[in-house]
Amino acid sequence: MNRFERQPQAAGEAEVEYGDGEFRVRRAGAFVRCAVTGEPIPLEELRYWNVDLQEPYSSPQAKLTRIGVKLPQ
């Protein structure tokens, strides 16, 4: 492998710091786990998180569940 080839991405769980409107990868990995469902979320699909709790969510519904909002059936 030479210096122009891309380094392979780690296949494990990433460690991420969540900020307002952006996140920073602190330890390389391919995914994070949803704080509500436990399902893996690929970093390229991560859209929802809580800055104060530093938690990722797989969907808007998961985030609403975490903060205690009851969704209509």
Protein Blocks (a to p, Z undefined) as FASTA:
>chain_A
ZZkbccdddfbdcdddddehiacdfbgcfbdcdfklopacdfklgcbdcfklopacfbfk
lmmmmnopacdZZ
